[in-house]
Amino acid sequence: MKPVKVGICGLGTVGSGTFNVLKRNAEEIARRAGRGIEVAQIAQRRPNPNCDTGSTPITADVLAVADNPEIDVVVELIGGYTLARELVLRAIANGKHVVTANKALIAVHGNEIFAKAREQGVIVAFEASVAGGIPVIKALREGLAANRINWVAGIINGTGNFILSEMREKGRTFPDVLAEAQALGYAEADPTFDVEGIDAAHKLTILASIAFGIPLQFDKAYTEGITRLTTADVGYAEALGYRIKHLGVARSTAQGIELRVHPTLIPADRLIANVNGVMNAVMVNGDAVGSTLFYGAGAGQEPTASAVVADLVDVVRAMTSDPENRVPHLAFQPDALSDHPVLPIESCESAYYLRIQAKDHPGVLAQVASILSDRGINIESIMQKEAEEHDGLVPMILITHRVIERHMVEAIAALEALDDVAGDVVRIRVEHLN
């Protein structure tokens, strides 16, 4: 049988890794796919000295790959929204299957892309767009298909996880660790997507759509970064038996879907709380299976290439199948997607960590407890430290029970209005992931 011909667009870190894995494991991959997979063309803007492409034809025009009649599958690894979208839509219009690692493209333009792919009867595969080499999309879409998914929670950005791990383990400040992450290549020169939760929100949007059978709705995801976290809060959380992680949470409730990325306290005895460095992990809770944990390298050359090549194998296996009987892009049949709404953050429910800087006066704790009680907020635990030497203020740290966010916002406003409370109240959400 003739080999399937692939065009790789983008020969950076992941592109070169994909080429190398296809070349090194060609025989094993062909045994799995039932046919050989041949890289017939590469599009790259600049040479990559770390990838020996041999005699493979190379072009600087990515759209030429989409228009090449010899190409069966276009692998989009250029990133971004604009050119990548044009490339993918052009490939689909030309009847070619697509494999992509582009989480931003899928999260923002996936609904349009999948609709066009259905019209043309082609496959768009995107396992590598979430959590690198961890096959969590396949697990959600196929392995857990018997379940009603209750929630998904994940550490899905390695840069943020590295920063928080260093802050906890070595007592370092956020700016200090960020500078090292940039020097090591974990963070970009502009780290906004990583440290503000945008990258994680792209990935969570995809996971939530597959988990709950809803359209992709990145614009409704709540994002909060880690730039304001202090070593003091990391230490207080540890003393209370928690770890702070930059967590993506998607939860199905009767009112709607929670879709949020933010710093989160997790009990230190949870497996996911002990995922450190640049590693990723995703927990999925289903009604039949209970809780499952998927752990591994969330980025990197060959871990991500592993997912790209696995998608290529899946595409080759399914190329001759009836398009109506393939696994749906978002796990559920397109005409069965739910209109269950994504909730605004004010309507989401969580427990909370609060740090209040109070004057060393009697009765302050009673005032704090009264404000919380009046709004139906129960205190689970409290820790009060000695007055700090530089300002005489007493750090008061509380963990609350679960409460709707808008009630907590009202309570914090009332707390900050107290004469004996100085500055802003620090608020971090808490998830027990039971």
Phi, psi and chi 1 to 4 in degrees:
 res  aa     phi    psi   chi1   chi2   chi3   chi4
   1 MET       -  139.0 -169.8  176.1  -68.7      -
   2 LYS   -63.2  144.3  -68.7 -162.7  -49.1 -179.8
   3 PRO   -68.7  152.9   24.8  -33.1      -      -
   4 VAL   -79.4  131.8  171.8      -      -      -
   5 LYS   -99.7  128.9  -65.5 -168.0  175.0 -179.1
   6 VAL  -116.6  141.1  171.4      -      -      -
   7 GLY  -113.4  121.3      -      -      -      -
   8 ILE   -97.5  122.0  -63.4  177.6      -      -
   9 CYS  -106.9  108.7  -63.0      -      -      -
  10 GLY   105.8  114.6      -      -      -      -
  11 LEU  -118.7   42.8 -156.3   68.9      -      -
  12 GLY   -81.8 -143.3      -      -      -      -
  13 THR   -59.6  -53.1  -60.3      -      -      -
  14 VAL   -74.7  -39.4  177.9      -      -      -
  15 GLY   -61.0  -45.9      -      -      -      -
  16 SER   -67.7  -36.8   59.1      -      -      -
  17 GLY   -62.1  -41.2      -      -      -      -
  18 THR   -63.0  -45.8  -61.0      -      -      -
  19 PHE   -59.9  -45.6 -177.1   89.9      -      -
  20 ASN   -65.4  -41.4  -68.9  -25.0      -      -
  21 VAL   -66.0  -42.6  169.4      -      -      -
  22 LEU   -60.9  -38.7  -75.8  169.6      -      -
  23 LYS   -72.8  -46.6 -178.0  178.3  178.5 -178.8
  24 ARG   -68.1  -39.1 -174.9  176.5   71.6 -126.3
  25 ASN  -107.9   27.1  -63.1  -20.1      -      -
  26 ALA   -55.6  -43.3      -      -      -      -
  27 GLU   -67.8  -45.1 -177.2  179.0  -12.4      -
  28 GLU   -63.6  -41.9 -173.0   79.0    1.6      -
  29 ILE   -64.1  -41.6  -69.7  166.0      -      -
  30 ALA   -64.1  -36.9      -      -      -      -
  31 ARG   -63.4  -36.8  -71.6  174.0   59.8 -152.4
  32 ARG   -76.6  -40.7  -66.8  178.0 -175.5  -86.2
  33 ALA   -82.2  -24.1      -      -      -      -
  34 GLY    90.7   -7.6      -      -      -      -
  35 ARG  -149.9  156.8  -62.3  169.6   65.1  178.1
  36 GLY   -71.2  154.0      -      -      -      -
  37 ILE  -120.9  118.5  -62.0  176.4      -      -
  38 GLU  -117.5  128.3  173.4 -170.6  -33.1      -
  39 VAL   -78.7  109.3  179.2      -      -      -
  40 ALA   -97.7  -16.3      -      -      -      -
  41 GLN  -161.2  147.4 -170.0  174.9   21.8      -
  42 ILE  -129.3  137.1  -66.0  170.2      -      -
  43 ALA  -111.9  125.9      -      -      -      -
  44 GLN  -146.9  144.3   61.5  176.2   19.8      -
  45 ARG   -82.4  -29.5  -72.0  173.2  -70.7 -175.5
  46 ARG  -145.4  151.1   61.2 -175.0   69.9   86.9
  47 PRO   -62.9  147.7  -19.6   31.1      -      -
  48 ASN  -113.0  106.2 -173.8  -23.3      -      -
  49 PRO   -66.9  -13.2   24.0  -33.2      -      -
  50 ASN   -92.3    8.4  -60.8  -45.1      -      -
  51 CYS  -136.1  114.3 -173.9      -      -      -
  52 ASP   -88.3  101.9  179.5    8.5      -      -
  53 THR   -88.1   -1.9   56.2      -      -      -
  54 GLY    58.5 -128.7      -      -      -      -
  55 SER   -96.4   10.7   59.8      -      -      -
  56 THR   -61.7  128.5  -53.4      -      -      -
  57 PRO   -59.6  137.5  -22.3   32.7      -      -
  58 ILE  -126.4  139.5  -65.8  176.1      -      -
  59 THR  -132.9  156.3  177.2      -      -      -
  60 ALA   -91.5   -6.0      -      -      -      -
  61 ASP  -103.6  105.4 -179.6    7.3      -      -
  62 VAL   -65.1  -32.2  -64.1      -      -      -
  63 LEU   -68.2  -22.9  -63.3  179.7      -      -
  64 ALA   -65.0  -30.6      -      -      -      -
  65 VAL   -68.0  -42.2  178.1      -      -      -
  66 ALA   -64.7  -27.0      -      -      -      -
  67 ASP   -94.2   -5.9  -68.2  -26.1      -      -
  68 ASN   -72.6  116.3 -176.5  -15.8      -      -
  69 PRO   -66.3  -15.9   22.3  -31.8      -      -
  70 GLU   -77.9  -20.3  -63.8  -69.5  -47.5      -
  71 ILE   -85.2  130.8  -61.3  -62.7      -      -
  72 ASP   -94.8  -36.9  -59.2  -56.9      -      -
  73 VAL  -132.5  128.5 -173.7      -      -      -
  74 VAL   -99.7  126.9  171.2      -      -      -
  75 VAL  -104.4  110.1  179.3      -      -      -
  76 GLU   -92.9  112.0 -176.9  -82.3  -55.4      -
  77 LEU  -133.3   30.6  -59.4  172.5      -      -
  78 ILE   -92.8  -20.3   59.3  177.0      -      -
  79 GLY    78.2  175.3      -      -      -      -
  80 GLY    79.8 -179.1      -      -      -      -
  81 TYR  -101.0  -45.3  -61.8  100.1      -      -
  82 THR   -76.8  -66.3  -50.5      -      -      -
  83 LEU   -65.2  -37.2 -178.6   57.8      -      -
  84 ALA   -61.2  -42.7      -      -      -      -
  85 ARG   -62.3  -44.8  172.7  178.5  172.4  -88.4
  86 GLU   -61.5  -43.0 -175.9  178.9    1.1      -
  87 LEU   -62.1  -48.3  168.1   66.2      -      -
  88 VAL   -65.3  -44.5  167.0      -      -      -
  89 LEU   -65.8  -35.9  -69.4  176.4      -      -
  90 ARG   -65.9  -43.4  178.4   84.1   69.9   90.9
  91 ALA   -61.7  -43.7      -      -      -      -
  92 ILE   -62.9  -44.5  -69.7  169.5      -      -
  93 ALA   -60.3  -29.3      -      -      -      -
  94 ASN   -88.7    9.2  -71.5  -25.7      -      -
  95 GLY    78.3   22.0      -      -      -      -
  96 LYS  -101.3  145.5  -58.3 -177.7 -170.2  -54.6
  97 HIS   -74.7  158.3  -55.5  -74.2      -      -
  98 VAL  -132.4  138.7  172.5      -      -      -
  99 VAL  -122.8  132.3  172.0      -      -      -
 100 THR  -140.0  150.6  179.5      -      -      -
 101 ALA  -110.0   15.9      -      -      -      -
 102 ASN   -93.5   93.0 -167.9  -25.1      -      -
 103 LYS   -66.0  -35.8   64.5  -90.8 -175.4 -179.2
 104 ALA   -64.4  -42.6      -      -      -      -
 105 LEU   -61.5  -46.7  177.1   70.8      -      -
 106 ILE   -68.4  -44.3  -63.9  -60.9      -      -
 107 ALA   -62.6  -37.3      -      -      -      -
 108 VAL   -93.3  -40.8  175.5      -      -      -
 109 HIS  -116.2    7.9  -62.4  -63.1      -      -
 110 GLY   -59.6  -39.7      -      -      -      -
 111 ASN   -58.8  -44.5  -65.0  -35.4      -      -
 112 GLU   -65.8  -45.4  173.6 -167.0   19.0      -
 113 ILE   -63.0  -44.7  -71.6  168.1      -      -
 114 PHE   -67.3  -36.1  -63.1  149.2      -      -
 115 ALA   -62.6  -44.4      -      -      -      -
 116 LYS   -64.5  -38.7  -64.3  -67.1 -175.1 -176.5
 117 ALA   -64.1  -39.6      -      -      -      -
 118 ARG   -64.2  -40.0  -72.2 -167.4  -62.3  -86.7
 119 GLU   -60.5  -37.5  -70.4  174.3    8.2      -
 120 GLN   -91.8   -7.1  -66.4  -66.0  -33.6      -
 121 GLY    71.4   28.7      -      -      -      -
 122 VAL  -112.9  167.0  -60.4      -      -      -
 123 ILE  -102.5  138.8  -58.6  165.3      -      -
 124 VAL  -118.8  114.2  176.5      -      -      -
 125 ALA  -108.7  140.3      -      -      -      -
 126 PHE  -147.6   31.2   52.2   98.6      -      -
 127 GLU   -55.1  -39.1  179.3   66.3   63.9      -
 128 ALA   -72.9   -4.8      -      -      -      -
 129 SER   -76.0  -17.6   66.4      -      -      -
 130 VAL  -129.3  124.4  177.3      -      -      -
 131 ALA    62.5   32.2      -      -      -      -
 132 GLY    51.5 -117.0      -      -      -      -
 133 GLY   -83.4   -0.4      -      -      -      -
 134 ILE   -81.4  121.7  -52.8  171.8      -      -
 135 PRO   -80.2   57.7   29.9  -34.7      -      -
 136 VAL   -78.9  -31.1   65.5      -      -      -
 137 ILE   -65.0  -46.6  -72.5  176.7      -      -
 138 LYS   -61.3  -39.6  179.1  177.4  -76.0  -68.7
 139 ALA   -63.3  -45.0      -      -      -      -
 140 LEU   -67.0  -43.1  -96.1  176.1      -      -
 141 ARG   -76.9  -32.3 -169.3  165.0   52.7 -171.0
 142 GLU  -120.8  -55.3  -61.3  172.8   43.3      -
 143 GLY   -63.9  -29.5      -      -      -      -
 144 LEU  -108.3   22.5  -61.8  175.6      -      -
 145 ALA   -63.0  -20.3      -      -      -      -
 146 ALA   -77.9  -12.4      -      -      -      -
 147 ASN   -97.4  149.4  -71.1 -101.2      -      -
 148 ARG   -88.1  116.9 -177.9 -178.0   70.9 -111.2
 149 ILE   -79.0  126.6  -56.7  -59.6      -      -
 150 ASN   -87.5  -46.4  -62.2  -43.8      -      -
 151 TRP  -158.3  157.8   50.7  -98.1      -      -
 152 VAL  -129.1  134.3  177.2      -      -      -
 153 ALA  -138.9  131.5      -      -      -      -
 154 GLY  -147.3  146.7      -      -      -      -
 155 ILE   -92.6  100.1  -61.9  168.3      -      -
 156 ILE  -123.7   20.6   42.7 -177.5      -      -
 157 ASN  -138.1  112.5 -179.1  -88.4      -      -
 158 GLY   -67.4  -33.2      -      -      -      -
 159 THR   -61.9  -50.3  -58.2      -      -      -
 160 GLY   -62.2  -37.9      -      -      -      -
 161 ASN   -68.2  -36.8 -159.7   43.3      -      -
 162 PHE   -62.1  -44.2  170.9   78.6      -      -
 163 ILE   -62.9  -47.6  -68.9  170.8      -      -
 164 LEU   -67.5  -34.5  -67.2  178.9      -      -
 165 SER   -63.3  -43.4  -62.2      -      -      -
 166 GLU   -67.6  -38.4  -71.4  -71.7  -56.7      -
 167 MET   -62.8  -40.4  -70.5  175.9   69.1      -
 168 ARG   -74.0  -46.4 -178.9 -176.5   65.7   81.7
 169 GLU   -75.2  -32.3  -67.1  171.5    5.2      -
 170 LYS  -121.6    2.4  -59.3  176.0 -177.7  176.1
 171 GLY    66.5   26.1      -      -      -      -
 172 ARG   -85.6  159.8  -60.4  170.5   64.0 -173.5
 173 THR   -85.7  159.6   64.2      -      -      -
 174 PHE   -57.7  -51.2  173.2   85.2      -      -
 175 PRO   -59.4  -36.3  -22.7   34.2      -      -
 176 ASP   -64.4  -47.4  178.1   39.5      -      -
 177 VAL   -70.7  -36.6 -175.0      -      -      -
 178 LEU   -59.8  -42.7  174.2   59.2      -      -
 179 ALA   -60.5  -40.5      -      -      -      -
 180 GLU   -67.7  -40.8 -179.2 -177.7   -8.2      -
 181 ALA   -59.2  -38.4      -      -      -      -
 182 GLN   -68.0  -40.9  -69.9  171.2  -44.3      -
 183 ALA   -64.4  -33.6      -      -      -      -
 184 LEU   -82.9   -7.6  -68.5  170.3      -      -
 185 GLY    85.7    7.7      -      -      -      -
 186 TYR   -76.4  -29.7  -63.0  154.7      -      -
 187 ALA  -121.6  146.2      -      -      -      -
 188 GLU   -73.9  166.4  -58.0  -71.1  -18.0      -
 189 ALA   -57.7  -39.4      -      -      -      -
 190 ASP  -104.1  100.8  179.1   -1.2      -      -
 191 PRO   -87.4   12.6   34.7  -34.7      -      -
 192 THR   -52.9  -48.0  -57.9      -      -      -
 193 PHE   -58.7  -36.3  -92.4   44.7      -      -
 194 ASP   -78.2  -53.5  -69.3  -35.5      -      -
 195 VAL   -81.3  -17.1  -59.8      -      -      -
 196 GLU   -97.9    1.5  -64.8  -63.7   -9.9      -
 197 GLY    88.4    4.9      -      -      -      -
 198 ILE   -69.5  -44.6  -60.6  168.4      -      -
 199 ASP   -59.0  -46.3  173.9   78.9      -      -
 200 ALA   -63.8  -36.4      -      -      -      -
 201 ALA   -67.2  -36.2      -      -      -      -
 202 HIS   -56.4  -48.9  -76.1  141.8      -      -
 203 LYS   -67.6  -41.8  -61.6  168.0 -175.7  174.9
 204 LEU   -64.7  -36.7 -174.1   68.7      -      -
 205 THR   -57.3  -43.3  -63.6      -      -      -
 206 ILE   -66.8  -46.4  -63.9  168.6      -      -
 207 LEU   -61.6  -42.1  -68.6  176.8      -      -
 208 ALA   -64.4  -39.4      -      -      -      -
 209 SER   -62.6  -42.4  -67.9      -      -      -
 210 ILE   -72.1  -37.5  -64.2  169.2      -      -
 211 ALA   -68.1  -40.9      -      -      -      -
 212 PHE  -113.1   -1.5  -52.6  124.8      -      -
 213 GLY    66.7   43.5      -      -      -      -
 214 ILE  -117.3  156.1   58.7  173.6      -      -
 215 PRO   -61.2  156.4  -20.4   32.1      -      -
 216 LEU   -65.1  129.2  -65.1  149.8      -      -
 217 GLN  -140.9   62.8  -62.8  170.2   74.5      -
 218 PHE   -59.6  -33.6  169.6   70.3      -      -
 219 ASP   -64.9  -15.2   59.1  -35.5      -      -
 220 LYS  -102.1    1.5  -64.7  179.8 -178.2  176.4
 221 ALA   -76.7  135.1      -      -      -      -
 222 TYR   -87.8  132.0  172.7   79.8      -      -
 223 THR  -127.5  137.1   58.6      -      -      -
 224 GLU  -141.2  131.9 -176.9  179.4  -45.2      -
 225 GLY   -89.0 -174.6      -      -      -      -
 226 ILE  -111.1    9.0   59.4  174.0      -      -
 227 THR   -67.3  -23.6   56.3      -      -      -
 228 ARG   -96.8    0.9  -68.8  178.2  -68.8  175.6
 229 LEU   -69.5  141.5  -72.8  177.0      -      -
 230 THR  -115.1  159.0   66.6      -      -      -
 231 THR   -63.6  -27.6   51.7      -      -      -
 232 ALA   -62.4  -47.5      -      -      -      -
 233 ASP   -66.6  -37.2  -70.0  -46.0      -      -
 234 VAL   -60.6  -42.4  172.1      -      -      -
 235 GLY   -68.9  -41.9      -      -      -      -
 236 TYR   -63.3  -41.0  -68.1  145.1      -      -
 237 ALA   -60.1  -43.5      -      -      -      -
 238 GLU   -60.8  -41.9 -171.0   82.5    5.4      -
 239 ALA   -64.2  -28.4      -      -      -      -
 240 LEU   -88.3   -1.3  -71.6  163.3      -      -
 241 GLY    93.0   24.2      -      -      -      -
 242 TYR  -126.2  161.0  -66.2   86.6      -      -
 243 ARG  -120.2  144.9  -57.3  -87.4  169.7   83.3
 244 ILE   -95.9  125.8  -61.0 -180.0      -      -
 245 LYS  -128.8  150.4  -65.1  -65.1 -176.7 -179.3
 246 HIS   -85.6   98.5 -156.4 -169.2      -      -
 247 LEU  -107.4  140.4 -158.7   68.1      -      -
 248 GLY   -99.9  129.0      -      -      -      -
 249 VAL  -126.5  127.0  178.4      -      -      -
 250 ALA  -126.8  120.6      -      -      -      -
 251 ARG  -133.2  137.0  178.4  179.3  -78.0  111.0
 252 SER   -92.6  125.3  178.8      -      -      -
 253 THR  -125.9  170.0   74.0      -      -      -
 254 ALA   -62.8  -29.7      -      -      -      -
 255 GLN   -83.5  -26.4  -68.3   72.4   38.1      -
 256 GLY   162.3 -167.8      -      -      -      -
 257 ILE  -102.3  125.7  -54.6  -65.0      -      -
 258 GLU   -82.5  132.7  -62.8 -178.2    3.8      -
 259 LEU  -140.9   97.5 -170.6   61.3      -      -
 260 ARG  -150.0  143.3   45.6 -167.3  171.9   92.9
 261 VAL  -125.2  126.9  175.0      -      -      -
 262 HIS  -168.6  163.5   47.1   68.8      -      -
 263 PRO   -59.9  140.6  -19.8   31.7      -      -
 264 THR  -143.4  134.5  -49.9      -      -      -
 265 LEU   -82.2  130.0  -90.3   71.6      -      -
 266 ILE  -125.4  136.5  -54.6  170.3      -      -
 267 PRO   -51.4  134.7  -27.1   35.7      -      -
 268 ALA   -63.7  -18.8      -      -      -      -
 269 ASP   -87.4   -1.2   60.9   -3.2      -      -
 270 ARG   -76.5  141.0  -59.8  -71.7 -174.0  -91.6
 271 LEU   -56.4  -41.8  -76.1  173.5      -      -
 272 ILE   -66.9  -25.1 -162.9  169.5      -      -
 273 ALA   -69.9  -17.4      -      -      -      -
 274 ASN  -104.0   18.0  -65.8  -80.3      -      -
 275 VAL   -87.0  115.3  173.1      -      -      -
 276 ASN  -121.8  174.8  -64.3  -44.4      -      -
 277 GLY    64.7 -142.1      -      -      -      -
 278 VAL   -92.9    8.7  -65.0      -      -      -
 279 MET   -73.4  155.8  -57.3  -56.6  -78.3      -
 280 ASN  -114.1  158.0  -79.7 -162.5      -      -
 281 ALA  -155.7  142.9      -      -      -      -
 282 VAL  -130.6  126.3  179.7      -      -      -
 283 MET   -99.5  137.8  -73.0 -173.3   72.3      -
 284 VAL  -128.3  130.0 -179.1      -      -      -
 285 ASN  -114.3  118.8 -179.7  -86.6      -      -
 286 GLY  -117.6  156.4      -      -      -      -
 287 ASP   -67.9  -27.7   68.4  -35.8      -      -
 288 ALA   -95.0  -42.8      -      -      -      -
 289 VAL   -87.1  -19.2   75.1      -      -      -
 290 GLY    80.2 -145.6      -      -      -      -
 291 SER   -96.2  135.2  -68.9      -      -      -
 292 THR  -125.7  153.3   56.3      -      -      -
 293 LEU  -128.4  129.0  177.5   69.9      -      -
 294 PHE  -114.9  122.9  -57.0   86.5      -      -
 295 TYR  -131.5  144.1  167.5   87.0      -      -
 296 GLY   164.0 -167.4      -      -      -      -
 297 ALA   -73.8  121.8      -      -      -      -
 298 GLY   -90.5   -2.1      -      -      -      -
 299 ALA  -159.6 -172.4      -      -      -      -
 300 GLY   106.8  159.6      -      -      -      -
 301 GLN   -60.1  -62.5 -175.4  177.4   52.6      -
 302 GLU   -83.9  -31.3  -66.2 -146.6  -14.9      -
 303 PRO   -58.6  -42.5  -28.9   37.1      -      -
 304 THR   -71.1  -38.9  -52.2      -      -      -
 305 ALA   -60.2  -34.4      -      -      -      -
 306 SER   -55.9  -44.2  168.0      -      -      -
 307 ALA   -70.6  -38.0      -      -      -      -
 308 VAL   -62.2  -47.0  172.0      -      -      -
 309 VAL   -68.0  -36.2  174.7      -      -      -
 310 ALA   -60.4  -39.6      -      -      -      -
 311 ASP   -63.3  -40.8  -89.7  -13.6      -      -
 312 LEU   -60.5  -42.2  -82.7  170.5      -      -
 313 VAL   -61.7  -43.9  170.5      -      -      -
 314 ASP   -61.4  -42.3  -84.6   -5.7      -      -
 315 VAL   -62.5  -45.6  168.0      -      -      -
 316 VAL   -61.2  -42.1  171.8      -      -      -
 317 ARG   -61.4  -34.7  -70.9  168.3  172.3  166.3
 318 ALA   -97.9   -2.7      -      -      -      -
 319 MET   -57.9  -35.3  -78.4  174.9   67.2      -
 320 THR   -95.1    4.3   57.8      -      -      -
 321 SER   -83.6  162.7   65.4      -      -      -
 322 ASP   -67.2  121.1  176.0    4.7      -      -
 323 PRO   -54.3  -28.9  -26.2   34.8      -      -
 324 GLU   -73.5  -15.1  -64.6  -60.3  -41.8      -
 325 ASN  -113.7   15.4  -68.7  -52.3      -      -
 326 ARG   -82.6  161.8  -67.1  172.0 -178.7  156.6
 327 VAL   -63.1  125.7  178.5      -      -      -
 328 PRO   -62.0  149.5  -20.4   32.0      -      -
 329 HIS   -54.1  -45.9  -67.2  106.1      -      -
 330 LEU  -106.4   30.9  -65.9  176.7      -      -
 331 ALA    76.7  -37.6      -      -      -      -
 332 PHE  -101.6  151.9  -66.1   78.0      -      -
 333 GLN   -60.6  140.6  -65.1  -61.8  -28.7      -
 334 PRO   -53.8  -35.7  -24.8   33.1      -      -
 335 ASP   -84.4    3.5   58.9   -2.7      -      -
 336 ALA  -114.9   11.0      -      -      -      -
 337 LEU   -65.4  145.2  -69.0 -179.8      -      -
 338 SER   -88.2  150.2  168.7      -      -      -
 339 ASP  -100.7   17.6   59.3   -1.0      -      -
 340 HIS   -55.5  125.7 -152.7   40.3      -      -
 341 PRO   -74.1  154.0   28.3  -35.6      -      -
 342 VAL   -85.0  127.5  173.5      -      -      -
 343 LEU   -78.9  143.6  -63.5  172.7      -      -
 344 PRO   -67.1  155.1   25.8  -33.1      -      -
 345 ILE   -58.9  -30.4 -169.3   62.1      -      -
 346 GLU   -62.5  -22.4  -65.0   80.5   10.3      -
 347 SER   -99.5    0.1  -61.1      -      -      -
 348 CYS   -81.9  155.3  -65.1      -      -      -
 349 GLU  -115.5  136.5 -174.9  179.5   71.2      -
 350 SER  -159.0  161.0  176.6      -      -      -
 351 ALA   -84.8  167.4      -      -      -      -
 352 TYR  -138.9  145.8  -70.6   86.0      -      -
 353 TYR  -100.4  127.8  160.6  102.3      -      -
 354 LEU  -122.6  134.8  -57.6  177.5      -      -
 355 ARG  -119.6  119.1  176.2  165.4   59.0   83.2
 356 ILE  -115.2  128.0  -57.6  164.1      -      -
 357 GLN   -93.5  106.4  -65.4  -66.5  101.2      -
 358 ALA  -113.7  150.7      -      -      -      -
 359 LYS   -70.5  149.9  -64.5  175.7 -176.4  176.5
 360 ASP   -80.1   66.8 -166.2    8.3      -      -
 361 HIS  -119.9  149.6  -66.2  164.5      -      -
 362 PRO   -68.3  147.3   22.8  -32.7      -      -
 363 GLY    89.8   -3.9      -      -      -      -
 364 VAL   -66.0  -45.0  178.4      -      -      -
 365 LEU   -59.4  -37.9  179.8   55.3      -      -
 366 ALA   -64.0  -39.7      -      -      -      -
 367 GLN   -64.1  -42.6  -66.1  179.8   71.8      -
 368 VAL   -61.7  -47.6  169.4      -      -      -
 369 ALA   -62.0  -37.4      -      -      -      -
 370 SER   -65.7  -43.3  176.8      -      -      -
 371 ILE   -61.9  -43.5  -74.3  172.6      -      -
 372 LEU   -67.7  -43.5  -64.8  176.1      -      -
 373 SER   -62.2  -39.3  176.9      -      -      -
 374 ASP   -60.6  -23.3  -71.3  -13.3      -      -
 375 ARG  -107.0   17.7  -70.4  157.3 -179.7   81.7
 376 GLY    71.4   25.4      -      -      -      -
 377 ILE  -104.5  117.5  -58.0  170.0      -      -
 378 ASN   -94.9  143.0  -64.5  -41.4      -      -
 379 ILE   -92.2  127.5  -61.9  173.1      -      -
 380 GLU   -87.5  -43.2  177.5 -179.3  -66.9      -
 381 SER  -153.0  159.2   59.6      -      -      -
 382 ILE  -145.0  143.1 -174.7  166.5      -      -
 383 MET  -136.2  125.1  180.0  170.9   64.5      -
 384 GLN  -117.4  126.4 -167.4  163.1  -25.5      -
 385 LYS   -97.2  171.2  -50.9  -62.1  -73.2 -175.4
 386 GLU   -69.8  155.6  -64.8  -64.9  -36.3      -
 387 ALA   -60.1  138.2      -      -      -      -
 388 GLU   -77.7  139.2  -63.3  177.8  -15.1      -
 389 GLU   -64.9  -36.9  -67.6 -176.7    4.1      -
 390 HIS   -74.4  -25.2   66.2  -77.9      -      -
 391 ASP  -135.6   -3.2   56.8   14.1      -      -
 392 GLY    72.2    7.8      -      -      -      -
 393 LEU   -86.4  148.4  -64.8  174.7      -      -
 394 VAL  -103.3  117.7  176.6      -      -      -
 395 PRO   -72.3  125.7  -15.1   30.0      -      -
 396 MET  -117.3  117.1 -171.3 -177.0  -59.1      -
 397 ILE  -114.3  127.4  -61.5   95.5      -      -
 398 LEU  -127.1  146.8  -61.0   85.8      -      -
 399 ILE  -115.4  127.0  -58.2  -72.5      -      -
 400 THR  -101.8  167.7   76.9      -      -      -
 401 HIS   -76.9  175.9  -71.9 -178.2      -      -
 402 ARG   -68.5  142.0  -65.7  179.2   66.2   84.3
 403 VAL  -154.9  152.1   62.4      -      -      -
 404 ILE   -65.4  138.0  -62.0  -63.7      -      -
 405 GLU   -56.0  -41.6  174.6  112.0   -2.5      -
 406 ARG   -62.2  -30.6   64.0  175.2  172.9  -89.1
 407 HIS   -69.9  -36.6  -61.9  -41.9      -      -
 408 MET   -68.3  -38.8 -178.7   55.2   71.9      -
 409 VAL   -60.2  -43.4  170.9      -      -      -
 410 GLU   -63.1  -41.2  -66.2  168.4    1.1      -
 411 ALA   -65.7  -41.7      -      -      -      -
 412 ILE   -63.9  -39.5  -71.4  174.1      -      -
 413 ALA   -60.9  -41.0      -      -      -      -
 414 ALA   -68.7  -37.7      -      -      -      -
 415 LEU   -64.6  -43.4  -69.7  170.6      -      -
 416 GLU   -68.9  -19.5  -69.7  174.7  -15.1      -
 417 ALA   -81.7  -11.2      -      -      -      -
 418 LEU   -67.5  140.0  -68.3  174.4      -      -
 419 ASP   -63.1  -29.4  -68.4  -22.4      -      -
 420 ASP   -91.2    5.1  -73.2  -29.5      -      -
 421 VAL  -108.4  127.5  169.3      -      -      -
 422 ALA  -104.7  133.1      -      -      -      -
 423 GLY    70.3 -164.6      -      -      -      -
 424 ASP   -83.6  147.8  -64.6  -24.5      -      -
 425 VAL   -81.8  127.4  173.1      -      -      -
 426 VAL   -80.6  129.6  173.3      -      -      -
 427 ARG  -126.7  126.4  173.2 -158.4   60.7 -173.8
 428 ILE  -132.9  132.5  -54.5  174.5      -      -
 429 ARG   -72.1  155.0  -63.7  168.8 -171.9   85.9
 430 VAL  -124.0  132.6  178.9      -      -      -
 431 GLU  -128.2  125.3  -69.9  -68.0  -23.6      -
 432 HIS   -88.4  -18.9  -70.1   91.9      -      -
 433 LEU    53.1   44.6  -57.4 -179.5      -      -
 434 ASN   -72.8      -  -67.2  -32.9      -      -
